[in-house]
Amino acid sequence: MVKALKASVVVVDDDSMMREMLKLILRSESYSVVGEASNGQDAITLCEKLAPNLVLLDINMPKMDGLQALDEIRRASPESMVIMVSADATMDRVSEAVKKGAAGFVVKPLNAATVLDRIAICLKSKK
């Protein structure tokens, strides 16, 4: 029996290995990874075009960091929920992300169960 695909997701991280890890975690639970980007500028373009249900967004990236991109993604695709994914989880960073509209925060190094729990909580809160 084929599982029905869950929410559509865009994965944004400048580290290609981290993107691959996130995609594996997402696909293990039948989330549909519809796009990926390595910087904030490309993430904004993808979100405008794809309007995903969810964006997993790193903070520290070249060209435009995740906190700057968060503002633009929220404007470009207001229905998309954004979960920040970063090793930089200071109270200031988390607080700033939440103020800018992030629906959640996942700390690196990643734990698959934690990532999936955060996603489930965020998506349930939207219903």
Beta strands, then each sheet from edge to edge (+ up, - down):
strand 1: 8-12
strand 2: 32-37
strand 3: 54-58
strand 4: 81-86
strand 5: 104-107
sheet 1: 2+ 1+ 3+ 4+ 5+
end
